[in-house]
Amino acid sequence: MNWDAVGAIAELLGALGVIVSLGYLAQQVRHNTRSVRAAAYQSWFASYDSLSDLLLGDAELDALAHRGAEDPLGLTPDERQWFFGVLRRGFRQFESLYYQQREGMIDRELFDAWRHIYARSTEGAAFRQFWEAERAIFSAPFRGFVDRELAGERGLPFQGP
């Protein structure tokens, strides 16, 4: 065997090694991306769950939330402040989910399922009052997203970013 043949075989083996390494790297990147997406959603859901636990764990707070949704004008100033605080927290969470979906961290199907839940929160005068008073604290793209949906008047669930 001559040195040219040995060199050619070595180059071929080197090229195969690079291809195998690139395939392994691509697999690791895909796995890491899935892990990051799962962690992002899990973190978001834990935040959502803590708000749910707050409301469902206290019958008085749950009743106040329902009263606020049905008749926001019937709330005392302190109750209204608490009620708007709950809406603010909930829609901050939704804004986070909105951005995670826009950045590809949350699957569209999962986002659509949550949109149905949040769409129910926008029904009635309570949300309209909240949104008029608080919309400026949300990012411009999210405000536009919500405003477009509210303008559609029961065109819910939300149509997307």
DSSP file (Angstrom, degrees, kcal/mol; ACC not computed):
  #  RESIDUE AA STRUCTURE BP1 BP2  ACC     N-H-->O    O-->H-N    N-H-->O    O-->H-N    TCO  KAPPA ALPHA  PHI   PSI    X-CA   Y-CA   Z-CA
    1    1 A M              0   0    0      0, 0.0     2,-0.2     0, 0.0     0, 0.0   0.000 360.0 360.0 360.0 137.8    0.0    0.0    0.0
    2    2 A N     >  -     0   0    0      1,-0.1     4,-1.8     4,-0.0     3,-0.3  -0.512 360.0-109.1 -96.7 168.7    1.4    3.4   -0.9
    3    3 A W  H  > S+     0   0    0      1,-0.2     4,-2.4     2,-0.2     5,-0.2   0.786 114.8  61.0 -67.4 -28.8    1.2    6.6    1.2
    4    4 A D  H  > S+     0   0    0      2,-0.2     4,-2.2     1,-0.2    -1,-0.2   0.909 106.3  46.7 -64.4 -41.1   -1.3    8.2   -1.1
    5    5 A A  H  > S+     0   0    0     -3,-0.3     4,-2.5     2,-0.2    -2,-0.2   0.910 111.9  50.2 -66.8 -42.2   -3.8    5.5   -0.4
    6    6 A V  H  X S+     0   0    0     -4,-1.8     4,-2.3     1,-0.2    -2,-0.2   0.911 111.4  49.5 -62.0 -42.2   -3.2    5.7    3.3
    7    7 A G  H  X S+     0   0    0     -4,-2.4     4,-2.4     2,-0.2    -2,-0.2   0.900 110.5  50.0 -63.0 -41.8   -3.7    9.4    3.2
    8    8 A A  H  X S+     0   0    0     -4,-2.2     4,-2.3     2,-0.2    -2,-0.2   0.911 111.4  48.0 -65.2 -42.3   -7.0    9.0    1.3
    9    9 A I  H  X S+     0   0    0     -4,-2.5     4,-2.6     2,-0.2    -2,-0.2   0.903 111.3  51.0 -64.2 -41.1   -8.3    6.5    3.8
   10   10 A A  H  X S+     0   0    0     -4,-2.3     4,-2.4     2,-0.2    -2,-0.2   0.905 110.5  48.8 -64.2 -41.2   -7.3    8.8    6.7
   11   11 A E  H  X S+     0   0    0     -4,-2.4     4,-2.5     2,-0.2    -2,-0.2   0.911 111.5  49.8 -64.1 -41.4   -9.1   11.7    5.1
   12   12 A L  H  X S+     0   0    0     -4,-2.3     4,-2.4     2,-0.2    -2,-0.2   0.924 112.0  47.3 -62.4 -45.2  -12.2    9.5    4.5
   13   13 A L  H  X S+     0   0    0     -4,-2.6     4,-2.2     1,-0.2    -1,-0.2   0.888 112.0  51.0 -64.6 -38.5  -12.2    8.4    8.1
   14   14 A G  H  X S+     0   0    0     -4,-2.4     4,-2.1     2,-0.2    -2,-0.2   0.913 109.8  49.3 -63.7 -43.3  -11.7   12.0    9.3
   15   15 A A  H  X S+     0   0    0     -4,-2.5     4,-2.2     1,-0.2    -2,-0.2   0.906 111.0  49.7 -63.5 -41.8  -14.7   13.1    7.2
   16   16 A L  H  X S+     0   0    0     -4,-2.4     4,-2.6     1,-0.2    -1,-0.2   0.889 108.9  53.4 -63.6 -38.6  -16.8   10.3    8.6
   17   17 A G  H  X S+     0   0    0     -4,-2.2     4,-2.4     1,-0.2    -1,-0.2   0.897 108.5  49.2 -62.1 -40.9  -15.8   11.3   12.1
   18   18 A V  H  X S+     0   0    0     -4,-2.1     4,-2.5     2,-0.2    -2,-0.2   0.914 111.4  49.3 -65.1 -42.6  -16.9   14.9   11.4
   19   19 A I  H  X S+     0   0    0     -4,-2.2     4,-2.3     2,-0.2    -2,-0.2   0.921 112.4  47.3 -63.3 -45.2  -20.3   13.8   10.1
   20   20 A V  H  X S+     0   0    0     -4,-2.6     4,-2.4     1,-0.2    -1,-0.2   0.919 112.5  50.2 -62.8 -42.9  -20.9   11.5   13.1
   21   21 A S  H  X S+     0   0    0     -4,-2.4     4,-2.5     1,-0.2    -2,-0.2   0.904 110.3  49.5 -62.4 -42.2  -19.9   14.3   15.5
   22   22 A L  H  X S+     0   0    0     -4,-2.5     4,-2.5     2,-0.2    -1,-0.2   0.892 110.5  50.6 -64.8 -39.6  -22.2   16.8   13.7
   23   23 A G  H  X S+     0   0    0     -4,-2.3     4,-2.0     2,-0.2    -2,-0.2   0.917 111.7  47.5 -62.9 -43.3  -25.1   14.3   13.9
   24   24 A Y  H  X S+     0   0    0     -4,-2.4     4,-2.2     2,-0.2    -2,-0.2   0.913 112.1  50.1 -63.6 -43.1  -24.4   13.7   17.6
   25   25 A L  H  X S+     0   0    0     -4,-2.5     4,-2.4     1,-0.2    -2,-0.2   0.910 109.2  51.1 -62.2 -43.4  -24.3   17.5   18.2
   26   26 A A  H  X S+     0   0    0     -4,-2.5     4,-2.3     1,-0.2    -1,-0.2   0.901 109.6  50.8 -61.3 -41.1  -27.5   18.0   16.4
   27   27 A Q  H  X S+     0   0    0     -4,-2.0     4,-2.3     1,-0.2    -1,-0.2   0.911 110.5  49.0 -62.5 -42.9  -29.2   15.4   18.5
   28   28 A Q  H  X S+     0   0    0     -4,-2.2     4,-2.6     2,-0.2    -2,-0.2   0.882 109.9  51.1 -65.5 -39.0  -27.9   17.0   21.7
   29   29 A V  H  X S+     0   0    0     -4,-2.4     4,-2.6     2,-0.2    -2,-0.2   0.924 110.7  48.6 -65.0 -44.2  -29.2   20.5   20.6
   30   30 A R  H  X S+     0   0    0     -4,-2.3     4,-2.3     2,-0.2    -2,-0.2   0.917 112.8  48.2 -61.0 -43.2  -32.6   19.1   19.9
   31   31 A H  H  X S+     0   0    0     -4,-2.3     4,-2.2     1,-0.2    -2,-0.2   0.923 112.3  48.6 -63.6 -43.8  -32.7   17.3   23.2
   32   32 A N  H  X S+     0   0    0     -4,-2.6     4,-2.7     2,-0.2    -2,-0.2   0.899 109.7  52.6 -63.3 -40.6  -31.6   20.5   25.0
   33   33 A T  H  X S+     0   0    0     -4,-2.6     4,-2.5     1,-0.2    -1,-0.2   0.923 109.7  48.4 -62.0 -44.7  -34.2   22.6   23.2
   34   34 A R  H  X S+     0   0    0     -4,-2.3     4,-2.5     1,-0.2    -1,-0.2   0.904 111.9  50.0 -61.2 -41.0  -37.0   20.2   24.2
   35   35 A S  H  X S+     0   0    0     -4,-2.2     4,-2.4     2,-0.2    -2,-0.2   0.910 111.1  48.1 -65.0 -42.5  -35.7   20.3   27.8
   36   36 A V  H  X S+     0   0    0     -4,-2.7     4,-2.5     2,-0.2    -2,-0.2   0.910 112.3  49.5 -65.6 -41.9  -35.6   24.1   27.8
   37   37 A R  H  X S+     0   0    0     -4,-2.5     4,-2.3     2,-0.2     5,-0.2   0.928 111.7  48.2 -62.0 -45.0  -39.1   24.3   26.4
   38   38 A A  H  X S+     0   0    0     -4,-2.5     4,-2.5     1,-0.2    -2,-0.2   0.907 112.9  48.3 -63.0 -41.5  -40.5   21.9   29.0
   39   39 A A  H  X S+     0   0    0     -4,-2.4     4,-2.5     2,-0.2    -1,-0.2   0.894 110.0  52.0 -66.5 -39.9  -38.8   23.8   31.8
   40   40 A A  H  X S+     0   0    0     -4,-2.5     4,-2.2     2,-0.2    -2,-0.2   0.931 113.4  43.9 -62.6 -45.3  -40.2   27.1   30.5
   41   41 A Y  H  X S+     0   0    0     -4,-2.3     4,-3.1    64,-0.2     5,-0.2   0.917 112.3  52.3 -66.5 -42.4  -43.7   25.8   30.4
   42   42 A Q  H  X S+     0   0    0     -4,-2.5     4,-2.2     1,-0.2    -2,-0.2   0.903 110.4  48.6 -61.1 -41.3  -43.3   24.1   33.8
   43   43 A S  H  X S+     0   0    0     -4,-2.5     4,-1.6     2,-0.2    -1,-0.2   0.920 113.1  47.5 -63.8 -44.4  -42.2   27.3   35.3
   44   44 A W  H  X S+     0   0    0     -4,-2.2     4,-2.3     1,-0.2    -2,-0.2   0.931 111.7  50.1 -61.9 -45.7  -45.1   29.2   33.8
   45   45 A F  H  X S+     0   0    0     -4,-3.1     4,-3.1     1,-0.2    -1,-0.2   0.870 105.9  55.9 -64.2 -36.9  -47.6   26.6   34.9
   46   46 A A  H  X S+     0   0    0     -4,-2.2     4,-1.9     2,-0.2    -1,-0.2   0.891 108.5  48.9 -61.2 -38.9  -46.3   26.7   38.5
   47   47 A S  H  X S+     0   0    0     -4,-1.6     4,-1.5     2,-0.2    -2,-0.2   0.925 112.9  46.7 -65.6 -44.9  -46.9   30.5   38.5
   48   48 A Y  H  X S+     0   0    0     -4,-2.3     4,-2.2     1,-0.2    -2,-0.2   0.914 111.1  52.8 -61.4 -43.3  -50.4   30.0   37.1
   49   49 A D  H  X S+     0   0    0     -4,-3.1     4,-2.7     1,-0.2    -1,-0.2   0.857 103.7  56.1 -63.5 -36.4  -51.1   27.2   39.6
   50   50 A S  H  X S+     0   0    0     -4,-1.9     4,-1.8     2,-0.2    -1,-0.2   0.879 108.0  48.3 -66.4 -35.9  -50.0   29.4   42.6
   51   51 A L  H  X S+     0   0    0     -4,-1.5     4,-2.0     2,-0.2    -2,-0.2   0.915 111.9  49.6 -67.4 -42.1  -52.6   32.0   41.6
   52   52 A S  H  X S+     0   0    0     -4,-2.2     4,-3.2     1,-0.2     5,-0.3   0.914 109.6  51.5 -61.1 -43.0  -55.3   29.3   41.2
   53   53 A D  H  X S+     0   0    0     -4,-2.7     4,-2.0     1,-0.2    -1,-0.2   0.887 107.1  54.4 -61.9 -38.5  -54.3   27.9   44.7
   54   54 A L  H  < S+     0   0    0     -4,-1.8     4,-0.4     2,-0.2    -1,-0.2   0.940 116.6  36.5 -59.4 -47.8  -54.7   31.4   46.2
   55   55 A L  H >< S+     0   0    0     -4,-2.0     3,-0.9     1,-0.2     7,-0.5   0.937 122.2  41.7 -73.3 -47.4  -58.2   31.8   44.8
   56   56 A L  H 3< S+     0   0    0     -4,-3.2    -1,-0.2     1,-0.2    -3,-0.2   0.722 107.9  61.9 -76.0 -20.2  -59.5   28.2   45.3
   57   57 A G  T 3< S+     0   0    0     -4,-2.0     2,-0.4    -5,-0.3    -1,-0.2   0.578 104.1  51.1 -81.9  -8.4  -57.9   27.8   48.7
   58   58 A D    <>  -     0   0    0     -3,-0.9     4,-2.5    -4,-0.4     5,-0.2  -0.945  66.4-160.2-133.9 111.3  -59.9   30.6   50.2
   59   59 A A  H  > S+     0   0    0     -2,-0.4     4,-2.4     1,-0.2     5,-0.2   0.842  93.6  53.0 -61.1 -35.1  -63.7   30.6   49.7
   60   60 A E  H  > S+     0   0    0      2,-0.2     4,-2.4     1,-0.2    -1,-0.2   0.917 110.9  45.9 -68.0 -42.7  -64.0   34.3   50.5
   61   61 A L  H  > S+     0   0    0      2,-0.2     4,-2.4     1,-0.2    -2,-0.2   0.899 112.7  50.8 -66.4 -39.0  -61.4   35.3   47.9
   62   62 A D  H  X S+     0   0    0     -4,-2.5     4,-2.0    -7,-0.5    -2,-0.2   0.921 111.6  47.7 -63.3 -43.1  -63.0   32.9   45.4
   63   63 A A  H  X S+     0   0    0     -4,-2.4     4,-2.6     1,-0.2    -2,-0.2   0.893 111.0  51.8 -64.7 -39.2  -66.4   34.5   46.1
   64   64 A L  H  X S+     0   0    0     -4,-2.4     4,-2.7     2,-0.2    -2,-0.2   0.898 107.8  52.0 -63.6 -40.5  -65.0   38.0   45.8
   65   65 A A  H  X S+     0   0    0     -4,-2.4     4,-1.9     2,-0.2    -2,-0.2   0.910 111.7  46.4 -62.5 -41.9  -63.4   37.1   42.4
   66   66 A H  H  X S+     0   0    0     -4,-2.0     4,-1.9     2,-0.2    -2,-0.2   0.906 112.3  50.1 -67.5 -41.4  -66.8   35.9   41.1
   67   67 A R  H  X S+     0   0    0     -4,-2.6     4,-3.3     1,-0.2    -2,-0.2   0.918 110.4  51.2 -61.7 -42.4  -68.6   39.0   42.5
   68   68 A G  H  < S+     0   0    0     -4,-2.7    -1,-0.2     1,-0.2    -2,-0.2   0.883 109.4  49.6 -62.8 -38.6  -66.0   41.2   40.8
   69   69 A A  H  < S+     0   0    0     -4,-1.9    57,-0.6    -5,-0.2    -1,-0.2   0.864 118.6  39.0 -68.2 -35.5  -66.4   39.4   37.5
   70   70 A E  H  < S+     0   0    0     -4,-1.9    -2,-0.2     1,-0.2    -1,-0.2   0.866 136.5   9.1 -83.4 -38.1  -70.2   39.8   37.7
   71   71 A D    ><  +     0   0    0     -4,-3.3     3,-1.4    -5,-0.2     4,-0.2  -0.589  59.7 170.9-146.6  77.3  -70.5   43.3   39.2
   72   72 A P  G >  S+     0   0    0      0, 0.0     3,-1.2     0, 0.0    -1,-0.1   0.797  82.1  59.5 -62.5 -27.0  -67.3   45.2   39.4
   73   73 A L  G 3  S+     0   0    0      1,-0.2    -5,-0.1    -5,-0.1     7,-0.1   0.719  96.1  63.3 -73.4 -19.2  -69.2   48.4   40.4
   74   74 A G  G <  S+     0   0    0     -3,-1.4    -1,-0.2    -7,-0.2     2,-0.2   0.467  85.0  98.9 -82.6  -1.4  -70.6   46.6   43.4
   75   75 A L  S <  S-     0   0    0     -3,-1.2   -11,-0.0    -4,-0.2     0, 0.0  -0.581  77.2-118.4 -86.1 148.0  -67.1   46.2   44.9
   76   76 A T     >  -     0   0    0     -2,-0.2     4,-3.0     1,-0.1     5,-0.2  -0.345  37.6-100.6 -70.1 164.7  -65.7   48.4   47.6
   77   77 A P  H  > S+     0   0    0      0, 0.0     4,-2.2     0, 0.0     5,-0.1   0.897 125.7  47.9 -56.3 -40.5  -62.5   50.3   46.6
   78   78 A D  H  > S+     0   0    0      2,-0.2     4,-2.2     1,-0.2     5,-0.2   0.910 112.8  47.9 -66.7 -42.0  -60.3   47.8   48.4
   79   79 A E  H  > S+     0   0    0      2,-0.2     4,-3.1     1,-0.2    -1,-0.2   0.904 111.5  50.7 -64.8 -40.4  -62.1   44.9   46.9
   80   80 A R  H  X S+     0   0    0     -4,-3.0     4,-2.9     2,-0.2     5,-0.3   0.910 109.0  51.3 -63.6 -41.8  -61.8   46.4   43.4
   81   81 A Q  H  X S+     0   0    0     -4,-2.2     4,-1.8    -5,-0.2    -1,-0.2   0.918 113.1  45.4 -61.6 -43.0  -58.1   47.0   44.0
   82   82 A W  H  X S+     0   0    0     -4,-2.2     4,-2.1     2,-0.2    -2,-0.2   0.928 112.9  50.6 -64.1 -45.3  -57.7   43.3   45.0
   83   83 A F  H  X S+     0   0    0     -4,-3.1     4,-2.2     1,-0.2    -2,-0.2   0.922 111.3  46.9 -61.1 -45.5  -59.8   42.2   42.0
   84   84 A F  H  X S+     0   0    0     -4,-2.9     4,-3.0     1,-0.2    -1,-0.2   0.855 108.7  57.3 -64.4 -33.7  -57.8   44.2   39.5
   85   85 A G  H  X S+     0   0    0     -4,-1.8     4,-2.5    -5,-0.3    -1,-0.2   0.899 106.5  48.4 -62.3 -40.3  -54.6   42.9   41.2
   86   86 A V  H  X S+     0   0    0     -4,-2.1     4,-2.6     2,-0.2    -2,-0.2   0.929 113.5  46.7 -65.6 -45.0  -55.7   39.3   40.5
   87   87 A L  H  X S+     0   0    0     -4,-2.2     4,-2.9     2,-0.2     5,-0.2   0.914 111.7  52.3 -62.2 -41.6  -56.5   40.2   36.8
   88   88 A R  H  X S+     0   0    0     -4,-3.0     4,-2.0     2,-0.2    -2,-0.2   0.936 111.9  45.2 -59.7 -47.1  -53.2   42.0   36.5
   89   89 A R  H  X S+     0   0    0     -4,-2.5     4,-2.0     1,-0.2    -1,-0.2   0.926 113.8  49.5 -63.7 -44.4  -51.3   39.0   37.8
   90   90 A G  H  X S+     0   0    0     -4,-2.6     4,-1.9     1,-0.2    -2,-0.2   0.907 113.5  44.9 -63.0 -41.6  -53.3   36.6   35.6
   91   91 A F  H  X S+     0   0    0     -4,-2.9     4,-2.2     2,-0.2    -1,-0.2   0.749 107.6  58.1 -79.1 -21.5  -52.7   38.7   32.5
   92   92 A R  H  X S+     0   0    0     -4,-2.0     4,-2.1    -5,-0.2    -1,-0.2   0.904 108.2  48.3 -64.9 -41.2  -49.0   39.1   33.3
   93   93 A Q  H  X S+     0   0    0     -4,-2.0     4,-2.2     2,-0.2    -2,-0.2   0.911 111.3  49.0 -63.7 -41.3  -48.9   35.4   33.2
   94   94 A F  H  X S+     0   0    0     -4,-1.9     4,-2.7     1,-0.2    -1,-0.2   0.886 107.9  54.4 -66.4 -37.6  -50.7   35.3   29.9
   95   95 A E  H  X S+     0   0    0     -4,-2.2     4,-2.3     2,-0.2    -1,-0.2   0.906 107.9  50.6 -60.5 -41.1  -48.4   37.9   28.5
   96   96 A S  H  X S+     0   0    0     -4,-2.1     4,-2.4     2,-0.2    -2,-0.2   0.923 111.2  47.3 -61.9 -44.7  -45.5   35.6   29.5
   97   97 A L  H  X S+     0   0    0     -4,-2.2     4,-2.4     2,-0.2    -2,-0.2   0.896 109.0  55.6 -63.6 -39.8  -47.1   32.7   27.8
   98   98 A Y  H  X S+     0   0    0     -4,-2.7     4,-2.4     1,-0.2    -2,-0.2   0.926 110.7  44.1 -57.2 -47.9  -47.8   34.9   24.7
   99   99 A Y  H  X S+     0   0    0     -4,-2.3     4,-2.1     2,-0.2     6,-0.2   0.885 110.5  54.2 -68.4 -37.8  -44.1   35.7   24.4
  100  100 A Q  H  <>S+     0   0    0     -4,-2.4     5,-3.0     1,-0.2     6,-1.0   0.899 111.1  46.4 -62.3 -38.5  -43.0   32.2   25.0
  101  101 A Q  H ><5S+     0   0    0     -4,-2.4     3,-1.5     4,-0.2    -2,-0.2   0.921 110.5  52.3 -69.1 -42.6  -45.2   31.1   22.1
  102  102 A R  H 3<5S+     0   0    0     -4,-2.4    -2,-0.2     1,-0.3    -1,-0.2   0.854 110.5  48.9 -60.0 -34.8  -44.0   33.9   19.9
  103  103 A E  T 3<5S-     0   0    0     -4,-2.1    -1,-0.3    -5,-0.1    -2,-0.2   0.371 119.6-109.9 -88.4   4.6  -40.4   32.8   20.6
  104  104 A G  T < 5S+     0   0    0     -3,-1.5    -3,-0.2     2,-0.2    -2,-0.1   0.650  87.8 117.2  80.5  14.6  -41.2   29.2   19.8
  105  105 A M  S   <S+     0   0    0     -5,-3.0     2,-0.4    -6,-0.2    -4,-0.2   0.673  73.2  46.0 -88.8 -17.6  -40.8   28.0   23.4
  106  106 A I  S    S-     0   0    0     -6,-1.0    -2,-0.2    -9,-0.1    -1,-0.1  -0.990  92.5-113.7-125.4 131.9  -44.5   26.9   23.7
  107  107 A D     >  -     0   0    0     -2,-0.4     4,-2.3     1,-0.1     5,-0.2  -0.308  23.1-123.4 -61.8 146.1  -46.2   24.8   21.1
  108  108 A R  H  > S+     0   0    0      1,-0.2     4,-2.8     2,-0.2     5,-0.2   0.873 110.5  55.7 -59.5 -39.8  -49.0   26.6   19.3
  109  109 A E  H  > S+     0   0    0      2,-0.2     4,-1.7     1,-0.2    -1,-0.2   0.898 108.9  46.9 -62.9 -40.5  -51.5   23.9   20.2
  110  110 A L  H  > S+     0   0    0      2,-0.2     4,-1.8     1,-0.2    -1,-0.2   0.916 112.5  49.9 -67.2 -43.3  -50.8   24.4   23.9
  111  111 A F  H  X S+     0   0    0     -4,-2.3     4,-2.2     1,-0.2    -2,-0.2   0.915 108.1  53.7 -60.4 -43.7  -51.0   28.1   23.6
  112  112 A D  H  X S+     0   0    0     -4,-2.8     4,-1.4     1,-0.2    -1,-0.2   0.881 105.6  53.7 -60.4 -38.5  -54.4   27.8   21.8
  113  113 A A  H  X S+     0   0    0     -4,-1.7     4,-1.0     1,-0.2    -1,-0.2   0.915 111.0  45.6 -62.9 -42.1  -55.7   25.7   24.7
  114  114 A W  H  X S+     0   0    0     -4,-1.8     4,-2.6     1,-0.2     5,-0.3   0.825 103.8  63.5 -71.2 -30.4  -54.7   28.4   27.2
  115  115 A R  H  X S+     0   0    0     -4,-2.2     4,-2.5     1,-0.2    43,-0.3   0.884  98.7  55.7 -59.8 -37.2  -56.2   31.1   25.0
  116  116 A H  H  X S+     0   0    0     -4,-1.4     4,-1.1    -3,-0.2    -1,-0.2   0.904 109.0  46.9 -61.2 -40.9  -59.6   29.5   25.5
  117  117 A I  H  X S+     0   0    0     -4,-1.0     4,-0.7     1,-0.2     3,-0.5   0.941 115.5  43.9 -67.4 -47.3  -59.2   29.8   29.2
  118  118 A Y  H >X S+     0   0    0     -4,-2.6     3,-0.7     1,-0.2     4,-0.6   0.815 103.7  65.7 -69.8 -28.8  -58.0   33.4   29.1
  119  119 A A  H >< S+     0   0    0     -4,-2.5     3,-1.1     1,-0.3     4,-0.3   0.866  95.6  57.9 -60.8 -34.8  -60.7   34.4   26.6
  120  120 A R  H >< S+     0   0    0     -4,-1.1     3,-1.1    -3,-0.5    -1,-0.3   0.828  99.0  60.3 -63.6 -30.3  -63.3   33.7   29.2
  121  121 A S  H << S+     0   0    0     -3,-0.7    -1,-0.2    -4,-0.7    -2,-0.2   0.698  96.9  60.5 -70.4 -18.2  -61.7   36.2   31.5
  122  122 A T  T << S+     0   0    0     -3,-1.1     2,-0.3    -4,-0.6    -1,-0.2   0.484  80.4 106.8 -89.7  -2.0  -62.3   39.0   28.9
  123  123 A E    <   +     0   0    0     -3,-1.1     4,-0.4    -4,-0.3     3,-0.2  -0.571  69.5  12.4 -79.5 137.5  -66.0   38.7   28.9
  124  124 A G  S  > S-     0   0    0     -2,-0.3     4,-1.3     1,-0.2     3,-0.3  -0.114  96.7 -61.7  94.3 173.2  -68.0   41.4   30.6
  125  125 A A  H  > S+     0   0    0      1,-0.2     4,-2.7     2,-0.2     5,-0.2   0.792 118.6  68.0 -68.5 -31.3  -67.6   44.8   32.0
  126  126 A A  H  > S+     0   0    0    -57,-0.6     4,-2.4     1,-0.2    -1,-0.2   0.929 103.9  42.6 -59.3 -47.0  -65.1   43.9   34.7
  127  127 A F  H  > S+     0   0    0     -4,-0.4     4,-3.5    -3,-0.3     5,-0.2   0.915 112.1  54.5 -67.2 -40.1  -62.3   43.0   32.2
  128  128 A R  H  X S+     0   0    0     -4,-1.3     4,-2.3     2,-0.2    -2,-0.2   0.919 110.6  46.2 -58.6 -43.6  -63.1   46.1   30.1
  129  129 A Q  H  X S+     0   0    0     -4,-2.7     4,-2.0     2,-0.2    -1,-0.2   0.929 114.6  47.8 -64.0 -45.2  -62.7   48.3   33.2
  130  130 A F  H  X S+     0   0    0     -4,-2.4     4,-2.7    -5,-0.2     5,-0.3   0.945 112.2  49.0 -58.7 -48.9  -59.5   46.6   34.1
  131  131 A W  H  X S+     0   0    0     -4,-3.5     4,-2.0     1,-0.2    -2,-0.2   0.883 110.4  50.1 -64.3 -39.5  -58.1   46.8   30.6
  132  132 A E  H  < S+     0   0    0     -4,-2.3    -1,-0.2    -5,-0.2     4,-0.2   0.896 118.4  39.7 -62.9 -39.9  -58.9   50.5   30.3
  133  133 A A  H  < S+     0   0    0     -4,-2.0    -2,-0.2    -5,-0.2    -1,-0.2   0.809 130.1  24.9 -79.4 -30.7  -57.2   51.2   33.6
  134  134 A E  H >< S+     0   0    0     -4,-2.7     3,-2.1    -5,-0.2     4,-0.3   0.495  84.0 101.7-117.8  -6.0  -54.2   48.9   33.3
  135  135 A R  G >< S+     0   0    0     -4,-2.0     3,-1.7     1,-0.3    -1,-0.1   0.784  74.6  68.0 -58.3 -29.3  -53.4   48.2   29.7
  136  136 A A  G 3  S+     0   0    0      1,-0.3    -1,-0.3    -4,-0.2    -2,-0.1   0.702  89.6  64.0 -65.5 -19.0  -50.5   50.6   29.7
  137  137 A I  G <  S+     0   0    0     -3,-2.1    -1,-0.3     2,-0.1     2,-0.2   0.568  92.1  79.3 -82.5  -6.5  -48.5   48.4   32.0
  138  138 A F  S <  S-     0   0    0     -3,-1.7   -46,-0.0    -4,-0.3   -47,-0.0  -0.635  94.8 -89.9 -98.1 159.0  -48.3   45.6   29.4
  139  139 A S     >  -     0   0    0     -2,-0.2     4,-2.8     1,-0.1     5,-0.2  -0.269  35.4-114.7 -66.3 153.0  -46.0   45.5   26.4
  140  140 A A  H  > S+     0   0    0      1,-0.2     4,-2.6     2,-0.2     5,-0.2   0.902 114.2  50.3 -58.0 -45.5  -47.1   47.1   23.1
  141  141 A P  H  > S+     0   0    0      0, 0.0     4,-2.1     0, 0.0    -1,-0.2   0.913 113.5  45.7 -62.3 -38.9  -47.3   43.8   21.2
  142  142 A F  H  > S+     0   0    0      2,-0.2     4,-2.7     1,-0.2     5,-0.2   0.910 111.4  52.0 -69.4 -40.6  -49.4   42.1   23.9
  143  143 A R  H  X S+     0   0    0     -4,-2.8     4,-3.3     1,-0.2     5,-0.2   0.932 110.8  48.9 -58.2 -44.9  -51.7   45.2   24.2
  144  144 A G  H  X S+     0   0    0     -4,-2.6     4,-2.6    -5,-0.2    -1,-0.2   0.910 109.8  51.9 -60.8 -42.1  -52.2   45.0   20.4
  145  145 A F  H  X S+     0   0    0     -4,-2.1     4,-1.5    -5,-0.2    -2,-0.2   0.942 115.4  40.2 -58.7 -50.5  -52.9   41.3   20.6
  146  146 A V  H  X S+     0   0    0     -4,-2.7     4,-2.7     2,-0.2     5,-0.2   0.920 114.3  53.1 -67.8 -43.7  -55.6   41.8   23.3
  147  147 A D  H  X S+     0   0    0     -4,-3.3     4,-2.4    -5,-0.2    -2,-0.2   0.902 107.1  52.3 -59.3 -42.1  -57.0   44.9   21.7
  148  148 A R  H  X S+     0   0    0     -4,-2.6     4,-0.9    -5,-0.2    -1,-0.2   0.901 112.1  46.2 -61.4 -39.3  -57.4   43.2   18.4
  149  149 A E  H  < S+     0   0    0     -4,-1.5     6,-0.5    -5,-0.2     3,-0.4   0.894 111.7  49.7 -71.6 -40.0  -59.3   40.4   20.1
  150  150 A L  H >< S+     0   0    0     -4,-2.7     3,-1.4     1,-0.2    -2,-0.2   0.873 107.1  55.8 -66.3 -35.2  -61.5   42.7   22.1
  151  151 A A  H 3< S+     0   0    0     -4,-2.4    -1,-0.2     1,-0.3    -2,-0.2   0.771  97.9  64.2 -66.5 -25.0  -62.4   44.6   19.0
  152  152 A G  T 3< S-     0   0    0     -4,-0.9    -1,-0.3    -3,-0.4    -2,-0.2   0.559  97.7-145.1 -75.7  -7.9  -63.6   41.4   17.4
  153  153 A E  S <  S-     0   0    0     -3,-1.4    -3,-0.1    -4,-0.3    -2,-0.1   0.907  78.5  -7.3  39.9  89.9  -66.3   41.2   20.0
  154  154 A R  S    S+     0   0    0     -5,-0.2    -1,-0.2     1,-0.1    -4,-0.1   0.708  93.2 127.5  67.4  23.3  -66.7   37.5   20.7
  155  155 A G        +     0   0    0     -6,-0.5    -2,-0.1    -5,-0.1    -1,-0.1   0.233  56.0 161.3 -82.4  13.9  -64.4   36.6   18.0
  156  156 A L        +     0   0    0     -7,-0.1     2,-0.2   -37,-0.1   -40,-0.1  -0.425  37.2  78.2 -75.0 153.5  -62.7   34.7   20.7
  157  157 A P  S    S-     0   0    0      0, 0.0   -41,-0.1     0, 0.0   -42,-0.0   0.406 103.5 -93.9 -69.0 160.8  -60.8   32.5   21.2
  158  158 A F        -     0   0    0    -43,-0.3   -43,-0.1    -2,-0.2    -2,-0.1  -0.067  27.2-136.9 -48.6 144.5  -58.0   34.8   20.4
  159  159 A Q        -     0   0    0      1,-0.2    -1,-0.1   -14,-0.2   -47,-0.0   0.606  51.2-100.1 -85.7 -12.6  -56.9   34.7   16.8
  160  160 A G              0   0    0      1,-0.1    -1,-0.2   -15,-0.1   -62,-0.0  -0.390 360.0 360.0 118.3 167.5  -53.1   34.7   17.5
  161  161 A P              0   0    0      0, 0.0    -1,-0.1     0, 0.0   -16,-0.0   0.480 360.0 360.0 -66.9 360.0  -50.1   37.0   17.6
